[in-house]
Amino acid sequence: MKRHARGGGPIVFGASSVETVEDRDASDGDHAQPPQLRRRLGRADLRAVPEARRALRELLRHWGRPGRADIAELLTSELVTNALVHTDREAVLTATVGPDGLRVEVRDFVARLPRPRVPNADCGTNGRGLILVQSLADAWGVRAHGVGKAVWFELDADSG
């Protein structure tokens, strides 16, 4: 995957789903698409964080070098938590596995852009999410939408 900021990726509202290439091959004929997870996250529902991790773990069970899926889970939980805690609105998680790697995007409906900040020792564990994303992702960024924004990251399958 290329290391630069770019937009893209579908946003779908609705029921949670995990599809595999085989599922799509059977239903779409020759239009096979990469495996994808799409999940609507309820307003301020922090139960969505471990649920998103479990769904991503299932999607990535045979993906990448050892440890890459663990990093993806950590970074996804950070983005999901940020969206739910700092916006007090719904959000949408989309994770797509491509031939070269993984792209995870969390879209929310608040225009205020996130900023990585150096955590204060008095903040406990707060304030470290985007620093982790910045440190561990191969690429990451923020894409503005008409209503809200999407914060995303990419991981190459075999980087280390």
FENNOR-V181884 format. One record per residue. N is the residue number from 0. RES is the residue in three letters. SS is DSSP state (H for helix, E for strand, L for the rest). Layout:
BEGIN
N;RES;SS  N;RES;SS
END
This chain:
BEGIN
0;MET;L  1;LYS;L  2;ARG;L  3;HIS;L  4;ALA;L  5;ARG;L  6;GLY;L  7;GLY;L  8;GLY;L  9;PRO;L  10;ILE;L  11;VAL;L  12;PHE;L  13;GLY;L  14;ALA;L  15;SER;L  16;SER;E  17;VAL;E  18;GLU;E  19;THR;L  20;VAL;H  21;GLU;H  22;ASP;H  23;ARG;H  24;ASP;H  25;ALA;H  26;SER;H  27;ASP;H  28;GLY;L  29;ASP;L  30;HIS;L  31;ALA;L  32;GLN;L  33;PRO;L  34;PRO;L  35;GLN;E  36;LEU;E  37;ARG;E  38;ARG;E  39;ARG;E  40;LEU;E  41;GLY;L  42;ARG;L  43;ALA;L  44;ASP;L  45;LEU;L  46;ARG;H  47;ALA;H  48;VAL;H  49;PRO;H  50;GLU;H  51;ALA;H  52;ARG;H  53;ARG;H  54;ALA;H  55;LEU;H  56;ARG;H  57;GLU;H  58;LEU;H  59;LEU;L  60;ARG;L  61;HIS;L  62;TRP;L  63;GLY;L  64;ARG;L  65;PRO;L  66;GLY;L  67;ARG;H  68;ALA;H  69;ASP;H  70;ILE;H  71;ALA;H  72;GLU;H  73;LEU;H  74;LEU;H  75;THR;H  76;SER;H  77;GLU;H  78;LEU;H  79;VAL;H  80;THR;H  81;ASN;H  82;ALA;H  83;LEU;H  84;VAL;H  85;HIS;H  86;THR;H  87;ASP;L  88;ARG;L  89;GLU;L  90;ALA;E  91;VAL;E  92;LEU;E  93;THR;E  94;ALA;E  95;THR;E  96;VAL;E  97;GLY;L  98;PRO;L  99;ASP;L  100;GLY;E  101;LEU;E  102;ARG;E  103;VAL;E  104;GLU;E  105;VAL;E  106;ARG;E  107;ASP;E  108;PHE;L  109;VAL;L  110;ALA;L  111;ARG;L  112;LEU;L  113;PRO;L  114;ARG;L  115;PRO;L  116;ARG;L  117;VAL;L  118;PRO;L  119;ASN;L  120;ALA;H  121;ASP;H  122;CYS;H  123;GLY;L  124;THR;L  125;ASN;L  126;GLY;L  127;ARG;L  128;GLY;H  129;LEU;H  130;ILE;H  131;LEU;H  132;VAL;H  133;GLN;H  134;SER;H  135;LEU;H  136;ALA;L  137;ASP;L  138;ALA;E  139;TRP;E  140;GLY;E  141;VAL;E  142;ARG;E  143;ALA;E  144;HIS;L  145;GLY;L  146;VAL;L  147;GLY;L  148;LYS;E  149;ALA;E  150;VAL;E  151;TRP;E  152;PHE;E  153;GLU;E  154;LEU;E  155;ASP;E  156;ALA;L  157;ASP;L  158;SER;L  159;GLY;L
END
